[in-house]
Amino acid sequence: MRISLACDHGGLELKNEIAFYLKELGHDVRDFGTNSKDSCDYPDFAKPAAKAVASGECERGIVVCTTGIGVSMVANKVKGVRCALCINADMAKMTRMHNNANVIALGQKYVDLNTAKQIVDNFLNTEFEGGRHAVRVGKIED
């Protein structure tokens, strides 16, 4: 699966660890940065990563900042993106099943690497249930 990644300086370490993990699993990773601990603006990185998902260039996306809040706000501004802030693996599973989320946001301050791996696994391996949830997702898209 081709996956877009992005972060600001507050999510750099976790983004890099997730990139390594995804590559170990055999995924094709498109890293939109940042690649520095220098202070930067998360919209400059999260928006292109989200656009890559919306355009179909990438199948899923993962955005990271200190809390996950800012990058999730940015990603959700991109038409066609349904980004969910996840702090545990169950949230990732539920947002795939019920919301057909195509991007997740993580907060480096609140999610350790082991938990992040579990979140990523559920995000990538859980299918959308459709049915009544498809109607709701349609309303989100409208």
DSSP file with accessible surface (Angstrom, degrees, kcal/mol):
  #  RESIDUE AA STRUCTURE BP1 BP2  ACC     N-H-->O    O-->H-N    N-H-->O    O-->H-N    TCO  KAPPA ALPHA  PHI   PSI    X-CA   Y-CA   Z-CA
    1    1 A M              0   0   68      0, 0.0    27,-1.9     0, 0.0     2,-0.6   0.000 360.0 360.0 360.0 141.2    0.0    0.0    0.0
    2    2 A R  E     -a   28   0A  84     25,-0.2    57,-2.3    27,-0.1    58,-1.3  -0.823 360.0-173.5 -92.6 125.0    1.2    3.5   -0.7
    3    3 A I  E     -ab  29  60A   0     25,-2.8    27,-3.0    -2,-0.6     2,-0.3  -0.964  17.0-142.7-126.6 130.4    1.0    5.7    2.4
    4    4 A S  E     -ab  30  61A   1     56,-2.5    58,-2.5    -2,-0.4     2,-0.4  -0.713  19.6-169.1 -88.7 143.1    1.7    9.4    2.8
    5    5 A L  E     +ab  31  62A   0     25,-2.5    27,-3.3    -2,-0.3     2,-0.3  -0.974  11.2 163.3-130.0 146.2    3.4   10.6    5.9
    6    6 A A  E     + b   0  63A   0     56,-1.5    58,-2.1    -2,-0.4     2,-0.3  -0.983   1.3 161.1-156.8 156.5    3.9   14.1    7.3
    7    7 A C  E     - b   0  64A   1     26,-2.6    58,-0.2    -2,-0.3     2,-0.2  -0.969  28.6-126.0-160.1 170.0    4.8   15.9   10.5
    8    8 A D    >   -     0   0   10     56,-1.1     3,-1.7    -2,-0.3     4,-0.5  -0.504  55.3 -79.3-106.4-171.7    6.0   19.1   12.0
    9    9 A H  G >  S+     0   0   66      1,-0.3     3,-0.7    29,-0.2     4,-0.3   0.814 129.5  60.0 -60.7 -29.3    9.0   19.3   14.3
   10   10 A G  G 3  S+     0   0   13      1,-0.2    -1,-0.3     2,-0.1    55,-0.2   0.572 113.1  36.0 -77.4  -8.0    6.9   18.1   17.3
   11   11 A G  G <> S+     0   0    0     -3,-1.7     4,-2.7    53,-0.3    -1,-0.2   0.292  83.8 108.2-123.0   8.6    6.1   14.8   15.5
   12   12 A L  H <> S+     0   0   12     -3,-0.7     4,-2.6    -4,-0.5     5,-0.2   0.896  78.1  48.3 -59.0 -47.7    9.4   14.1   13.7
   13   13 A E  H  > S+     0   0  105     -4,-0.3     4,-2.1     1,-0.2    -1,-0.2   0.936 115.4  43.9 -62.9 -45.4   10.6   11.3   15.9
   14   14 A L  H  > S+     0   0   11      2,-0.2     4,-2.7     1,-0.2     5,-0.2   0.924 112.6  52.7 -67.4 -40.8    7.4    9.3   15.8
   15   15 A K  H  X S+     0   0    0     -4,-2.7     4,-2.7     1,-0.2    -2,-0.2   0.935 109.8  49.0 -59.2 -44.5    6.9    9.9   12.0
   16   16 A N  H  X S+     0   0   70     -4,-2.6     4,-2.1    -5,-0.2    -1,-0.2   0.900 111.6  48.8 -63.8 -39.8   10.4    8.6   11.4
   17   17 A E  H  X S+     0   0   93     -4,-2.1     4,-2.4    -5,-0.2    -1,-0.2   0.900 112.1  48.9 -65.7 -40.8    9.8    5.5   13.5
   18   18 A I  H  X S+     0   0    2     -4,-2.7     4,-3.1     2,-0.2     5,-0.2   0.913 108.9  53.3 -65.9 -40.2    6.4    4.9   11.7
   19   19 A A  H  X S+     0   0    6     -4,-2.7     4,-2.3    -5,-0.2    -2,-0.2   0.936 110.3  47.2 -59.1 -46.0    8.1    5.3    8.3
   20   20 A F  H  X S+     0   0  121     -4,-2.1     4,-2.3     2,-0.2    -1,-0.2   0.931 113.0  48.9 -60.7 -46.0   10.7    2.7    9.2
   21   21 A Y  H  X S+     0   0   30     -4,-2.4     4,-1.7     1,-0.2    -2,-0.2   0.927 110.7  50.0 -61.2 -46.0    8.0    0.4   10.5
   22   22 A L  H  <>S+     0   0    0     -4,-3.1     5,-2.5     1,-0.2     4,-0.3   0.904 110.5  49.7 -61.9 -41.0    5.9    0.8    7.4
   23   23 A K  H ><5S+     0   0  129     -4,-2.3     3,-1.4    -5,-0.2    -1,-0.2   0.898 106.9  55.4 -65.5 -39.0    8.8    0.0    5.1
   24   24 A E  H 3<5S+     0   0  121     -4,-2.3    -1,-0.2     1,-0.3    -2,-0.2   0.851 106.2  52.2 -58.4 -35.9    9.6   -3.1    7.2
   25   25 A L  T 3<5S-     0   0   85     -4,-1.7    -1,-0.3    -5,-0.2    -2,-0.2   0.496 124.7-106.2 -79.4  -6.4    6.0   -4.2    6.5
   26   26 A G  T < 5 +     0   0   63     -3,-1.4    -3,-0.2    -4,-0.3     2,-0.2   0.577  69.8 144.9  94.3  12.1    6.6   -3.7    2.8
   27   27 A H      < -     0   0   38     -5,-2.5     2,-0.7    -6,-0.2    -1,-0.3  -0.485  53.2-119.7 -82.4 154.2    4.6   -0.5    2.3
   28   28 A D  E     -a    2   0A  86    -27,-1.9   -25,-2.8    -2,-0.2     2,-0.5  -0.849  33.8-157.7 -92.8 115.4    5.6    2.2   -0.2
   29   29 A V  E     -a    3   0A  21     -2,-0.7     2,-0.6   -27,-0.2   -25,-0.2  -0.844  14.3-165.2-104.4 129.6    6.0    5.4    1.9
   30   30 A R  E     -a    4   0A  84    -27,-3.0   -25,-2.5    -2,-0.5     2,-0.7  -0.947  15.3-157.5-111.1 109.2    5.8    8.9    0.5
   31   31 A D  E     -a    5   0A  58     -2,-0.6   -25,-0.2   -27,-0.2     3,-0.1  -0.799  16.4-177.1 -95.6 116.2    7.3   11.3    3.1
   32   32 A F        -     0   0   41    -27,-3.3   -26,-0.2    -2,-0.7    -1,-0.1   0.296  45.3-163.8 -93.2   7.7    6.1   14.9    2.9
   33   33 A G        -     0   0    4      1,-0.3   -26,-2.6   -28,-0.2    -1,-0.3  -0.273  64.8-163.1  86.0-177.5    8.4   16.0    5.7
   34   34 A T        +     0   0   15    -28,-0.3    -1,-0.3    -3,-0.1    -2,-0.1   0.636  28.6 176.0 -75.4 166.7    9.4   17.8    7.8
   35   35 A N        +     0   0  113     -2,-0.2     2,-0.3    -3,-0.1   -27,-0.0   0.003  57.0  71.6-126.5  27.2   12.8   16.2    8.2
   36   36 A S  S    S-     0   0   39      2,-0.2   -24,-0.1     1,-0.0     4,-0.0  -0.975  71.7-135.4-142.4 151.9   14.2   18.7   10.8
   37   37 A K  S    S+     0   0  134     -2,-0.3     3,-0.1     2,-0.1     2,-0.1   0.448  71.0 118.6 -85.9   1.0   13.6   19.5   14.4
   38   38 A D  S    S-     0   0  122      1,-0.1   -29,-0.2   -30,-0.0    -2,-0.2  -0.400  82.0 -91.4 -66.3 141.2   13.6   23.2   13.5
   39   39 A S        +     0   0  105    -30,-0.1     2,-0.3    -2,-0.1    -1,-0.1  -0.250  61.9 159.7 -54.7 135.3   10.3   24.9   14.3
   40   40 A C        -     0   0   27     -3,-0.1     2,-0.6    -4,-0.0   -31,-0.1  -0.916  44.1 -93.5-150.6 175.3    8.0   24.8   11.3
   41   41 A D    >   -     0   0  105     -2,-0.3     3,-1.7     1,-0.1     4,-0.4  -0.870  24.7-146.9-103.7 117.6    4.3   25.1   10.4
   42   42 A Y  T >> S+     0   0   84     -2,-0.6     4,-2.9     1,-0.3     3,-1.6   0.793  93.3  65.9 -57.5 -30.4    2.4   21.8   10.3
   43   43 A P  H 3> S+     0   0   52      0, 0.0     4,-1.5     0, 0.0    -1,-0.3   0.864  91.5  65.1 -61.2 -28.4    0.0   22.9    7.5
   44   44 A D  H <4 S+     0   0  102     -3,-1.7    -2,-0.2     1,-0.2   -36,-0.0   0.736 118.0  23.8 -64.5 -20.6    3.0   23.1    5.1
   45   45 A F  H <> S+     0   0   41     -3,-1.6     4,-1.6    -4,-0.4    -1,-0.2   0.760 119.9  53.3-113.2 -40.8    3.4   19.3    5.5
   46   46 A A  H  X S+     0   0    1     -4,-2.9     4,-2.4     1,-0.2     5,-0.2   0.878 104.7  56.9 -68.2 -36.8    0.1   17.9    6.5
   47   47 A K  H  X S+     0   0  102     -4,-1.5     4,-2.8    -5,-0.4     5,-0.2   0.951 107.7  44.8 -64.4 -49.1   -1.8   19.5    3.6
   48   48 A P  H  > S+     0   0   50      0, 0.0     4,-1.9     0, 0.0    -1,-0.2   0.901 113.4  52.2 -62.2 -35.1    0.3   18.0    0.8
   49   49 A A  H  X S+     0   0    1     -4,-1.6     4,-1.1     2,-0.2    -2,-0.2   0.918 112.0  45.4 -65.3 -41.2    0.1   14.6    2.5
   50   50 A A  H  X S+     0   0    0     -4,-2.4     4,-2.6     1,-0.2     3,-0.4   0.905 109.8  54.5 -67.8 -40.8   -3.6   14.8    2.7
   51   51 A K  H  X S+     0   0  110     -4,-2.8     4,-2.4     1,-0.2     6,-0.3   0.861 102.2  58.6 -61.8 -33.6   -3.9   16.0   -0.9
   52   52 A A  H  X>S+     0   0    3     -4,-1.9     6,-2.2    -5,-0.2     5,-0.9   0.871 109.6  43.9 -64.1 -34.0   -1.9   12.9   -2.0
   53   53 A V  H ><5S+     0   0   11     -4,-1.1     3,-1.0    -3,-0.4    -2,-0.2   0.936 112.7  50.9 -74.1 -46.2   -4.6   10.7   -0.4
   54   54 A A  H 3<5S+     0   0   45     -4,-2.6    -2,-0.2     1,-0.3    -1,-0.2   0.867 111.4  48.7 -60.7 -35.0   -7.5   12.8   -1.8
   55   55 A S  H 3<5S-     0   0   85     -4,-2.4    -1,-0.3    -5,-0.2    -2,-0.2   0.627 114.2-115.4 -80.8 -14.4   -6.0   12.6   -5.3
   56   56 A G  T <<5S+     0   0   57     -3,-1.0    -3,-0.2    -4,-0.5    -2,-0.1   0.388  84.8 119.5  92.4  -2.9   -5.4    8.8   -5.1
   57   57 A E  S   <S+     0   0   77     -5,-0.9     2,-0.3    -6,-0.3    -4,-0.2   0.881  84.9  27.6 -60.0 -37.2   -1.7    9.1   -5.3
   58   58 A C  S    S-     0   0    2     -6,-2.2    -2,-0.4    -8,-0.1   -55,-0.2  -0.950  71.8-145.5-123.8 148.0   -1.6    7.4   -1.9
   59   59 A E  S    S+     0   0  115    -57,-2.3     2,-0.3    -2,-0.3   -56,-0.2   0.824  82.7   5.6 -81.1 -33.5   -4.2    5.0   -0.5
   60   60 A R  E     -b    3   0A  24    -58,-1.3   -56,-2.5     2,-0.0     2,-0.3  -0.944  66.5-148.4-143.6 166.6   -3.8    6.2    3.1
   61   61 A G  E     -bc   4 103A   0     41,-1.8    43,-2.0    -2,-0.3     2,-0.4  -0.976   5.3-161.9-141.5 153.3   -2.1    8.9    5.1
   62   62 A I  E     -bc   5 104A   0    -58,-2.5   -56,-1.5    -2,-0.3     2,-0.4  -0.995  11.9-173.4-134.9 124.6   -0.6    9.4    8.6
   63   63 A V  E     -bc   6 105A   1     41,-2.5    43,-2.2    -2,-0.4     2,-0.4  -0.950   4.8-168.8-122.2 142.1    0.1   12.8   10.0
   64   64 A V  E     +bc   7 106A   0    -58,-2.1   -56,-1.1    -2,-0.4   -53,-0.3  -0.989  17.4 148.1-135.9 136.9    1.9   13.6   13.2
   65   65 A C  E     - c   0 107A   5     41,-1.7    43,-2.5    -2,-0.4    44,-0.3  -0.785  65.2 -73.3-143.5-167.6    2.4   16.6   15.4
   66   66 A T  S    S+     0   0   59     -2,-0.2    43,-2.4    41,-0.2    44,-0.5   0.945 129.7   7.9 -59.0 -47.9    2.8   17.1   19.2
   67   67 A T  S    S-     0   0   45     40,-0.2    40,-0.3    41,-0.1    -1,-0.2   0.647  92.4-125.6-106.7 -21.9   -0.8   16.5   19.9
   68   68 A G  S  > S+     0   0    0     38,-0.3     4,-1.4    17,-0.1     5,-0.1   0.225  86.6 101.9  89.5 -12.1   -2.2   15.3   16.6
   69   69 A I  H  > S+     0   0   82      2,-0.2     4,-2.2     1,-0.2     5,-0.2   0.958  77.1  45.5 -71.4 -52.0   -4.9   18.0   16.8
   70   70 A G  H  > S+     0   0    7      1,-0.2     4,-2.2     2,-0.2     5,-0.2   0.938 114.3  47.3 -60.0 -47.4   -3.4   20.6   14.4
   71   71 A V  H  > S+     0   0    1      1,-0.2     4,-2.6     2,-0.2    -1,-0.2   0.860 110.5  53.3 -66.7 -31.8   -2.5   18.1   11.7
   72   72 A S  H  X S+     0   0   16     -4,-1.4     4,-2.3     2,-0.2    -1,-0.2   0.909 107.7  51.2 -68.8 -38.3   -6.0   16.5   11.9
   73   73 A M  H  X S+     0   0  119     -4,-2.2     4,-0.5     2,-0.2    -2,-0.2   0.928 112.7  45.9 -61.4 -44.9   -7.6   19.9   11.4
   74   74 A V  H >< S+     0   0   22     -4,-2.2     3,-1.5     1,-0.2     4,-0.4   0.949 112.0  50.0 -63.4 -49.3   -5.5   20.6    8.4
   75   75 A A  H >< S+     0   0    0     -4,-2.6     3,-1.7     1,-0.3    -1,-0.2   0.900 106.2  56.3 -59.3 -39.8   -6.1   17.2    6.8
   76   76 A N  H 3< S+     0   0   79     -4,-2.3    -1,-0.3     1,-0.3    -2,-0.2   0.620  94.5  67.6 -72.0  -9.8   -9.8   17.4    7.3
   77   77 A K  T << S+     0   0  184     -3,-1.5     2,-0.6    -4,-0.5    -1,-0.3   0.641  82.0  90.9 -78.6 -15.0   -9.9   20.7    5.3
   78   78 A V  S X  S-     0   0   16     -3,-1.7     3,-2.2    -4,-0.4     2,-0.0  -0.729  88.5-117.0 -87.4 120.5   -8.9   18.7    2.2
   79   79 A K  T 3  S+     0   0  164     -2,-0.6     3,-0.1     1,-0.3    -2,-0.1  -0.325  99.8  25.0 -58.7 130.3  -12.0   17.5    0.2
   80   80 A G  T 3  S+     0   0   22      1,-0.3     2,-0.4    -4,-0.1    -1,-0.3   0.302  96.2 114.0  97.2  -6.9  -12.1   13.8    0.2
   81   81 A V    <   -     0   0    8     -3,-2.2     2,-0.5    -6,-0.2    -1,-0.3  -0.818  42.3-172.8-100.4 135.8  -10.1   13.3    3.3
   82   82 A R        -     0   0   35     -2,-0.4    21,-1.5    18,-0.1    20,-1.5  -0.907  17.0-176.9-124.2  97.8  -11.6   11.8    6.5
   83   83 A C  E     -d  103   0A  13     -2,-0.5     2,-0.4   -11,-0.2    21,-0.2  -0.840   7.4-167.1-103.8 133.7   -8.9   12.1    9.1
   84   84 A A  E     -d  104   0A  19     19,-1.8    21,-2.4    -2,-0.4     2,-0.6  -0.973  20.5-132.6-121.8 133.0   -9.3   10.8   12.7
   85   85 A L  E     -d  105   0A  57     -2,-0.4     2,-0.4    19,-0.2    21,-0.2  -0.731  32.3-168.1 -79.1 120.6   -7.1   11.6   15.6
   86   86 A C        +     0   0    1     19,-2.4    21,-0.4    -2,-0.6     3,-0.1  -0.954  28.1 170.9-119.6 133.2   -6.3    8.2   17.3
   87   87 A I  S    S+     0   0   94     -2,-0.4     2,-0.3     1,-0.2    -1,-0.1   0.411  74.1  27.0-115.5  -3.7   -4.8    7.6   20.7
   88   88 A N  S  > S-     0   0   65      1,-0.1     4,-1.4    23,-0.1     3,-0.3  -0.972  82.8-106.2-151.5 166.7   -5.3    3.8   20.8
   89   89 A A  H  > S+     0   0   18     -2,-0.3     4,-2.2     1,-0.2     5,-0.2   0.824 114.1  59.1 -65.6 -33.7   -5.7    0.9   18.4
   90   90 A D  H  > S+     0   0  100      1,-0.2     4,-2.9     2,-0.2    -1,-0.2   0.895 102.4  53.5 -64.8 -38.5   -9.4    0.5   19.0
   91   91 A M  H  > S+     0   0   74     -3,-0.3     4,-2.5     1,-0.2    -1,-0.2   0.907 108.5  50.3 -61.6 -40.2  -10.1    4.1   17.8
   92   92 A A  H  X S+     0   0    0     -4,-1.4     4,-1.5     2,-0.2    -2,-0.2   0.914 112.0  47.5 -64.3 -41.7   -8.2    3.2   14.6
   93   93 A K  H  X S+     0   0   89     -4,-2.2     4,-2.6     1,-0.2    -2,-0.2   0.946 113.9  46.7 -63.7 -46.9  -10.2    0.1   14.1
   94   94 A M  H  X>S+     0   0   66     -4,-2.9     4,-2.9     1,-0.2     5,-0.5   0.883 109.4  52.9 -66.6 -38.1  -13.5    1.9   14.7
   95   95 A T  H  X5S+     0   0   10     -4,-2.5     6,-1.9    -5,-0.2     4,-1.2   0.834 112.3  46.1 -71.2 -27.1  -12.7    4.9   12.4
   96   96 A R  H  X5S+     0   0    8     -4,-1.5     4,-0.9     4,-0.2    -2,-0.2   0.939 117.0  43.7 -74.0 -46.3  -11.9    2.5    9.6
   97   97 A M  H  <5S+     0   0   31     -4,-2.6    32,-2.0    31,-0.2    33,-0.5   0.900 130.4  21.8 -65.8 -42.3  -15.1    0.4   10.2
   98   98 A H  H  <5S+     0   0   48     -4,-2.9    -3,-0.2    -5,-0.2    -1,-0.2   0.727 135.0  28.3-103.0 -27.1  -17.5    3.2   10.7
   99   99 A N  H  <<S-     0   0   68     -4,-1.2    -3,-0.2    -5,-0.5    -2,-0.1   0.437  87.1-132.0-115.2  -5.2  -16.0    6.3    9.1
  100  100 A N     <  -     0   0   41     -4,-0.9    -4,-0.2    -5,-0.3   -18,-0.1   0.892  35.4-164.1  50.7  42.3  -13.9    4.8    6.3
  101  101 A A        -     0   0    1     -6,-1.9   -18,-0.2     1,-0.1    -1,-0.2  -0.313  20.4-174.7 -57.3 136.5  -11.1    7.1    7.5
  102  102 A N  S    S+     0   0   20    -20,-1.5   -41,-1.8     1,-0.2     2,-0.3   0.440  70.2  40.1-113.3  -3.2   -8.3    7.4    5.0
  103  103 A V  E     -cd  61  83A   1    -21,-1.5   -19,-1.8   -43,-0.2     2,-0.3  -0.994  65.8-162.6-140.3 141.9   -5.9    9.5    7.1
  104  104 A I  E     -cd  62  84A   0    -43,-2.0   -41,-2.5    -2,-0.3     2,-0.4  -0.937   8.4-146.8-121.8 152.6   -5.1    9.2   10.8
  105  105 A A  E     -cd  63  85A   0    -21,-2.4   -19,-2.4    -2,-0.3     2,-0.4  -0.934  13.7-168.6-115.8 140.2   -3.4   11.8   13.1
  106  106 A L  E     -c   64   0A   0    -43,-2.2   -41,-1.7    -2,-0.4     2,-0.6  -0.960  16.4-139.7-128.3 147.8   -1.2   10.9   15.9
  107  107 A G  E >>  -c   65   0A   1    -21,-0.4     4,-1.7    -2,-0.4     3,-1.3  -0.934   5.0-155.9-109.2 114.9    0.3   13.0   18.8
  108  108 A Q  T 34 S+     0   0   54    -43,-2.5   -42,-0.2    -2,-0.6   -41,-0.1   0.825  94.8  56.8 -57.7 -31.9    3.9   12.2   19.6
  109  109 A K  T 34 S+     0   0  146    -43,-2.4    -1,-0.3   -44,-0.3   -42,-0.1   0.777 118.2  31.2 -69.8 -25.1    3.4   13.5   23.1
  110  110 A Y  T <4 S+     0   0  140     -3,-1.3     2,-0.5   -44,-0.5    -2,-0.2   0.525 110.2  64.1-114.2 -10.3    0.5   11.1   23.8
  111  111 A V     <  -     0   0    8     -4,-1.7    -1,-0.1    -3,-0.0     2,-0.1  -0.966  65.7-151.6-124.8 118.0    1.3    8.0   21.8
  112  112 A D     >  -     0   0   97     -2,-0.5     4,-2.7     1,-0.1     5,-0.2  -0.330  34.7-100.9 -79.4 169.2    4.3    5.8   22.4
  113  113 A L  H  > S+     0   0   55      1,-0.2     4,-2.5     2,-0.2     5,-0.2   0.901 120.1  51.5 -61.4 -43.0    5.9    3.8   19.6
  114  114 A N  H  > S+     0   0  103      1,-0.2     4,-1.8     2,-0.2    -1,-0.2   0.937 113.3  45.0 -61.2 -45.0    4.3    0.4   20.5
  115  115 A T  H  > S+     0   0   31      1,-0.2     4,-2.6     2,-0.2    -1,-0.2   0.913 110.5  55.2 -64.8 -40.3    0.9    2.0   20.7
  116  116 A A  H  X S+     0   0    0     -4,-2.7     4,-2.9     1,-0.2    -2,-0.2   0.911 106.3  51.3 -59.8 -41.4    1.5    3.8   17.4
  117  117 A K  H  X S+     0   0   65     -4,-2.5     4,-2.6     2,-0.2    -1,-0.2   0.910 110.4  48.6 -63.2 -40.9    2.4    0.5   15.7
  118  118 A Q  H  X S+     0   0   87     -4,-1.8     4,-2.3     2,-0.2    -2,-0.2   0.907 112.1  49.3 -64.9 -41.1   -0.9   -1.0   17.0
  119  119 A I  H  X S+     0   0    0     -4,-2.6     4,-2.7     2,-0.2    -2,-0.2   0.945 112.2  47.9 -61.5 -48.6   -2.8    2.0   15.7
  120  120 A V  H  X S+     0   0    0     -4,-2.9     4,-2.6     1,-0.2     5,-0.2   0.924 109.8  53.0 -60.4 -44.5   -1.1    1.8   12.3
  121  121 A D  H  X S+     0   0   46     -4,-2.6     4,-2.0     1,-0.2    -1,-0.2   0.939 112.8  43.4 -58.0 -47.1   -1.8   -2.0   12.0
  122  122 A N  H  X S+     0   0   49     -4,-2.3     4,-1.3     1,-0.2    -1,-0.2   0.906 112.5  53.4 -66.6 -39.0   -5.5   -1.5   12.7
  123  123 A F  H  < S+     0   0    0     -4,-2.7    -2,-0.2     1,-0.2    -1,-0.2   0.904 116.6  38.0 -61.8 -40.6   -5.7    1.5   10.4
  124  124 A L  H  < S+     0   0    7     -4,-2.6    -1,-0.2    -5,-0.2    -2,-0.2   0.769 121.7  41.7 -83.7 -24.5   -4.2   -0.4    7.5
  125  125 A N  H  < S+     0   0  115     -4,-2.0     2,-0.5    -5,-0.2    -2,-0.2   0.420  90.7  92.5-108.8   1.4   -5.8   -3.8    8.1
  126  126 A T     <  -     0   0   18     -4,-1.3     2,-0.2    -3,-0.1    -4,-0.0  -0.833  63.8-143.1-101.2 132.7   -9.4   -2.9    9.0
  127  127 A E        -     0   0  140     -2,-0.5     2,-0.3     1,-0.1   -27,-0.1  -0.608  23.2-104.4 -90.9 152.2  -12.0   -2.8    6.3
  128  128 A F        -     0   0   51     -2,-0.2   -31,-0.2     1,-0.1   -30,-0.1  -0.555  23.1-145.7 -71.0 133.3  -14.9   -0.3    6.1
  129  129 A E        -     0   0  104    -32,-2.0    -1,-0.1    -2,-0.3   -31,-0.1   0.760  26.1-170.2 -74.1 -27.5  -18.2   -2.0    7.0
  130  130 A G    >   +     0   0   15    -33,-0.5     3,-1.8     1,-0.1    -1,-0.2  -0.425  44.8  92.4  70.2-143.4  -20.3    0.0    4.6
  131  131 A G  T >> S-     0   0   60      1,-0.3     3,-1.1     2,-0.2     4,-1.0  -0.295 107.7  -0.3  57.8-132.7  -24.1   -0.4    5.0
  132  132 A R  H 3> S+     0   0  157      1,-0.3     4,-1.3     2,-0.2    -1,-0.3   0.794 134.0  60.4 -59.7 -26.8  -25.6    2.2    7.3
  133  133 A H  H <> S+     0   0    4     -3,-1.8     4,-2.7     1,-0.2    -1,-0.3   0.829  94.7  61.9 -71.6 -29.1  -22.1    3.7    7.7
  134  134 A A  H <> S+     0   0   47     -3,-1.1     4,-2.4     1,-0.2    -1,-0.2   0.881 101.4  53.1 -63.2 -36.6  -21.9    4.4    4.0
  135  135 A V  H  X S+     0   0   91     -4,-1.0     4,-1.8     2,-0.2    -1,-0.2   0.931 110.7  46.8 -62.8 -43.7  -24.9    6.7    4.3
  136  136 A R  H  X S+     0   0  129     -4,-1.3     4,-1.8     2,-0.2    -2,-0.2   0.905 110.6  50.8 -66.6 -42.2  -23.1    8.6    7.1
  137  137 A V  H  X S+     0   0   13     -4,-2.7     4,-2.4     1,-0.2    -1,-0.2   0.903 107.4  55.6 -63.1 -38.1  -19.9    8.9    5.2
  138  138 A G  H  X S+     0   0   29     -4,-2.4     4,-1.6     1,-0.2    -1,-0.2   0.892 105.4  51.5 -59.6 -38.6  -21.8   10.2    2.3
  139  139 A K  H  < S+     0   0  153     -4,-1.8    -1,-0.2     2,-0.2    -2,-0.2   0.855 107.9  52.2 -67.7 -34.8  -23.2   12.9    4.5
  140  140 A I  H  < S+     0   0   99     -4,-1.8    -2,-0.2     1,-0.2    -1,-0.2   0.932 109.5  49.7 -63.0 -44.8  -19.7   13.8    5.6
  141  141 A E  H  <        0   0   55     -4,-2.4    -2,-0.2     1,-0.2    -1,-0.2   0.797 360.0 360.0 -66.9 -29.9  -18.6   14.1    1.9
  142  142 A D     <        0   0  172     -4,-1.6    -1,-0.2    -5,-0.2    -2,-0.2   0.795 360.0 360.0 -71.2 360.0  -21.6   16.3    1.1
